Amino acid sequence: GELRVWASYTEVRNEHVRDLLSPRGHSSLRVADHPQLGVCVPGLTEVPCGSAEDVGRLLNYGARRRAFGSSLLCSDPSRSHAIFTLRVQQTPPAASAEEAAAGAGARATSARIHLVDLAAAERAPVDVLRAEGRPGDRGG
């Protein structure tokens, strides 16, 4: 089998969607609800990742673009939401020649992992999190 990973990075500000990994910096993207794929952003850049270092570089690149774009707009990056998505696909080991000829065999398994940075106004205050008794909180 083979494990493949792709990354995308999106900024949402005032209902405008911006692609943080596109060299062109698409800002007119829209969110759609696809019948098979679920929620998606058509035209969003997905970059293949071969290592954890690739993922880290893309995360840093997008974060710099987010901060730079905000400074050009004289706006604060904490006023936008950011979504870094990893799409992971695991393909099964190769089927035997007979199974492949018959079209049999296991299908690929895939998942999406979304890391979301909410705008500052949407974040819960630290004292609220403590009051909810989060793990590791000693209640004091």
N, C-alpha and C positions, 0 to 999 in steps of 0.2 A: 504494500500500500504506500501511498504518498500523502503527505500533509502539505497543504498549500495555504498561504496566508496573504491577504490583501488588506491595505489600510486606506481609510478615507478620513477627512477632517473637515467639518462643516461649522460655520459660524452663523448664528441666527440673531439678527438685530432688527427690531421694529418690523417683524414679519418678512424681512429680506434674508434670503439664504445665500451664503457666500462659500465658495469652494476654496479652502485654505491650502490645498495641495496643487491646484492648477496654476501653471505659470501665467495664465491669462487672468486669474483671479475672478472667475465667473461670479457675478453677483445677482443674476436674474434667474437662478435656479428655483424650482418649485418642488414641494413635497407632494408625492402621489401615493395612492393606495392601490397597489397592484394585486390582482386576484390570486396569483401564485406566490409572489415574492413578499407580499405584505407592504409595509410602509417603505418607500424608497425615494431617492432623489435622482430622476433621470438626468444624465449628463455629468454626474458627480465623478470626479477623478478617483479611481481605485488603483493604488500602487502595489505591485507584488513585493512581498517582503521575504527575504531568504534567511533572515536571522533576527535575533532580538535587537541587535545594534541597528538594523534597518528600521525597525519599529521606533526605536528611540530617536533616531535622526529625523524621521518624518514627524514625530510628535513635537520635537524642538523646532523644526522648520515651520510647521503650521502655527505654533505658538508665537514665533517671531513675526510671521505675516499678520497674525491677528493683532498683535501690539502695534506693528508698523501701520497697518490699515487704519487702526483706531486713531493713531496720532495724526494721520493725514486728514481725518475727518474731525479733528479736534474733539474727539470723544474718548471716553474711558472704556478699555476692554472689559472692565467689570460690569458694564451695562449690556453685554451680549451673552448669549448662551453659546457654548462650544460643544461639539459632539465628535469625539474621536472613535471611529468604528474599526474593529478588526473583523474581517470575514474569514472564517477558517473552514477548510474543506478537507475531509479525510476520504481518500479513495481506497477501496478494498484491494487486497493483493490480487494480482492478475489471475483470471479464471483459466481453467485448463482449455486447451484448444477446442475440445468438444463443447464445453459450456459456452465459450465465446462464439462458436459457429451457430449454436442454438439460440444465441441472444440471452442466455441465462447469466446469472452472476449477481453479486450484491451491488447495490447502488451506493453512490457517494453519500456521506453524511456531512452536513454543513451546519454552521452556527454563526451568529453575529454577536459580538461583544461590544457594547456601547459604553464608553467612558464619557460622562456628561459633566460639564462645568456650568452650573447655573449662574445667571447674572446675580450680582451681589444682593439685589432686592429680593431675590427668590430664595436665598439661603436662610436656613434656620439659625437663629442666634445660638452661640455656644451654650449660654445658660439654659436654653430650651432643650438642647441635646442632653445636657447633664441631668435635667429634671426628668427626662424620659428614661434614665438609667441605662445608658449605652454600655455595652460590654467594656470592661476595663475601667469604668468609672467607679470610684470608691465611695460615691455618694456624699462627698464633702465639699 
